[in-house]
Amino acid sequence: MVIGMKGAGVTTQISLLAKKFKIDSLELKSAFLSLMKSEKQKRKRARLLARGFKEPAPVEDEEAEPEPDAEIEDDPAEF
């Protein structure tokens, strides 16, 4: 495991070591963030399906985008 401050050349050193020893490098931050995003999308989809169809609130301005439904977008407090 190689760690260091941002801008210290850690990524460069990791790529050199990976090339020399023919191993794969693992970027935990990007893997974690993508997993977290996909899990949040799954929870949001489950809340939408559990709620069922609900007619959206009427919009006064036709060109304005509808406001996102907080019931669907936000995780519940007990989460």
Secondary structure, 3 states (H helix, E strand, C coil): CCCCCCCCCHHHHHHHHHHHHCCCCCCHHHHHHHHHHHHHHHHHHHHHHHHCCCCCCCCCCCCCCCCCCHHHHCCCCCC
